[in-house]
Every structure is written in C-alpha cells, then in structure tokens.
Amino acid sequence: MSTFDGRVALVTGAGSGIGAAIAADLAAKGAKVVVTDIDPGAAQRMVDGITGAGGEAAAFQQDASRPEESEAAVRFAVDTFGALHHAVNNAGIGPKQAPVGEIDLADWERVIGLNLSGVLTGCATRSPSSSPRTTRRSPRS
Ligand SMILES: NC(=O)c1ccc[n+]([C@@H]2O[C@H](COP(=O)([O-])OP(=O)(O)OC[C@H]3O[C@@H](n4cnc5c(N)ncnc54)[C@H](O)[C@@H]3O)[C@@H](O)[C@H]2O)c1
C-alpha cells in the first residue's frame, strides 16, 4: 500500500512541466489528482494520460493567481473526490527577459501575482479541513 492510496491531491499548473511530473507521480502512487491549469486543454491531456495509465484524475481550469479561482478549485476537488488532503501550489511563470531598467512593470506584477500571491492565496484556501475560505485580514490591519 502506498502512502497516497485513498488521498486526494490538487496540483496547480499541472498541464505541463514540473506540475505535470508531480501530478503523474502522485497518481502513480495512488492519489486521486485534481490537475489544474490556466490552459484547460493541457490539463485534460494530462488527465487522459493519468487515467490511461490506470490512475484517477480530473481536470479543472484555474488561473492560480486569482483567489476566487483557488476557492473554486478546492470546491471542485471536494465535490469530485469527496475531500482534499494535499495541495501543490506549483504554478509559476518567469518574467520576460530584459535589462533591469527596461523591465515591463505590468509583466513583473503578473509574475509576482502568480509566483508569490498565488501561493499565499492557494495555501489560504486549502485549509486542513478542506473548507474553502478567503484570506482574512487581522482585526488590527
Ligand atoms: N528556479 C529554478 O531552478 C527553476 C527550474 C525550473 C523551472 N523554474 C520555474 O518554474 C516555473 C514552472 O516551470 P515549468 O518548467 O514547469 O514550466 P511550464 O511552462 O512547463 O509549466 C507551467 C504550467 O503552468 C501553467 N500556468 C501558467 N500560468 C498559470 C496560471 N496563472 N494559473 C495556473 N496555471 C498556469 C501553464 O499553462 C503550464 O502548464 C517557471 O516559472 C520556471 O521558470 C524554475
């Protein structure tokens, strides 16, 4: 019996690259995997590969930089597989390469929004009880 038998895992940005490798590995070890990606075709192809290999998976389109879509992904996991035990906030992008004085700030904000804020809101919406919730400000802030 594998450590992941009967467990449900959600992996963001799992349509390709590092996330796809993590999703395939978790499925091979017995987890039911929610494959999320901003590209729904990539997510579905990944799911087809996992199910074709005898695993269990479901695709969900999600922009991991958007908190409301993180909540929707958690709801999808719970609705589809009955729980959420593991979350891998993997989705990440790199900035356009440019000399520091020529960096496009809108592009920079996009990278920060996904690679940093997306991880924060992803963690916040994936509480141990798997109940979707939003990031709350402390009463003093
Ligand atoms: N620091 C390092 O050593 C190192 C090494 C490898 C990769 N990386 C970085 O890790 C990141 C991922 O690498 P990869 O090779 O897996 O890339 P990849 O492009 O193969 O995969 C990224 C996946 O994330 C998805 N995605 C993009 N934006 C998204 C969003 N807003 N919400 C949800 N999904 C989104 C893409 O559709 C794609 O399927 C990249 O930013 C890369 O630069 C860093």
The ligand as a MOL file (V3000), in Angstrom:
LIG
                    3D

  0  0  0     0  0            999 V3000
M  V30 BEGIN CTAB
M  V30 COUNTS 44 48 0 0 0
M  V30 BEGIN ATOM
M  V30 1 N 14.4760 28.2080 -10.2840 0
M  V30 2 C 14.6640 27.1000 -10.9920 0
M  V30 3 O 15.6640 26.4260 -10.9070 0
M  V30 4 C 13.5730 26.6440 -11.9160 0
M  V30 5 C 13.7280 25.4630 -12.6030 0
M  V30 6 C 12.7050 25.0720 -13.4060 0
M  V30 7 C 11.5820 25.8770 -13.5350 0
M  V30 8 N 11.5070 27.0260 -12.8690 0 CHG=1
M  V30 9 C 10.3440 27.8700 -12.9740 0
M  V30 10 O 9.2120 27.1480 -12.5120 0
M  V30 11 C 8.0820 27.5200 -13.2880 0
M  V30 12 C 7.4310 26.2980 -13.8860 0
M  V30 13 O 8.3500 25.6220 -14.7270 0
M  V30 14 P 7.8650 24.5210 -15.7240 0
M  V30 15 O 9.0670 24.0040 -16.4180 0
M  V30 16 O 7.0050 23.5460 -15.0200 0 CHG=-1
M  V30 17 O 7.0030 25.4420 -16.7340 0
M  V30 18 P 5.8770 25.0460 -17.7710 0
M  V30 19 O 5.6840 26.2650 -18.5860 0
M  V30 20 O 6.1810 23.7570 -18.4590 0
M  V30 21 O 4.5830 24.7760 -16.8690 0
M  V30 22 C 3.8760 25.7960 -16.2540 0
M  V30 23 C 2.3900 25.4410 -16.3040 0
M  V30 24 O 1.7030 26.4180 -15.5600 0
M  V30 25 C 0.5870 26.8290 -16.3110 0
M  V30 26 N 0.2310 28.1890 -15.9220 0
M  V30 27 C 0.7710 29.3650 -16.3480 0
M  V30 28 N 0.1680 30.3860 -15.7490 0
M  V30 29 C -0.7820 29.8620 -14.9280 0
M  V30 30 C -1.7230 30.4390 -14.0460 0
M  V30 31 N -1.8400 31.7590 -13.9000 0
M  V30 32 N -2.5250 29.6020 -13.3430 0
M  V30 33 C -2.4500 28.2580 -13.4940 0
M  V30 34 N -1.5690 27.6620 -14.3120 0
M  V30 35 C -0.7370 28.4690 -15.0340 0
M  V30 36 C 0.9920 26.7310 -17.7690 0
M  V30 37 O -0.1390 26.6320 -18.6400 0
M  V30 38 C 1.8240 25.4480 -17.7290 0
M  V30 39 O 1.0390 24.2860 -17.9520 0
M  V30 40 C 8.5800 28.5140 -14.3400 0
M  V30 41 O 8.3410 29.8080 -13.8560 0
M  V30 42 C 10.0570 28.2590 -14.3980 0
M  V30 43 O 10.7590 29.4150 -14.7970 0
M  V30 44 C 12.4770 27.4210 -12.0530 0
M  V30 END ATOM
M  V30 BEGIN BOND
M  V30 1 1 1 2
M  V30 2 2 2 3
M  V30 3 1 2 4
M  V30 4 1 4 5
M  V30 5 2 4 44
M  V30 6 2 5 6
M  V30 7 1 6 7
M  V30 8 2 7 8
M  V30 9 1 8 9
M  V30 10 1 8 44
M  V30 11 1 9 10
M  V30 12 1 9 42
M  V30 13 1 10 11
M  V30 14 1 11 12
M  V30 15 1 11 40
M  V30 16 1 12 13
M  V30 17 1 13 14
M  V30 18 2 14 15
M  V30 19 1 14 16
M  V30 20 1 14 17
M  V30 21 1 17 18
M  V30 22 2 18 19
M  V30 23 1 18 20
M  V30 24 1 18 21
M  V30 25 1 21 22
M  V30 26 1 22 23
M  V30 27 1 23 24
M  V30 28 1 23 38
M  V30 29 1 24 25
M  V30 30 1 25 26
M  V30 31 1 25 36
M  V30 32 1 26 27
M  V30 33 1 26 35
M  V30 34 2 27 28
M  V30 35 1 28 29
M  V30 36 1 29 30
M  V30 37 2 29 35
M  V30 38 1 30 31
M  V30 39 2 30 32
M  V30 40 1 32 33
M  V30 41 2 33 34
M  V30 42 1 34 35
M  V30 43 1 36 37
M  V30 44 1 36 38
M  V30 45 1 38 39
M  V30 46 1 40 41
M  V30 47 1 40 42
M  V30 48 1 42 43
M  V30 END BOND
M  V30 END CTAB
M  END
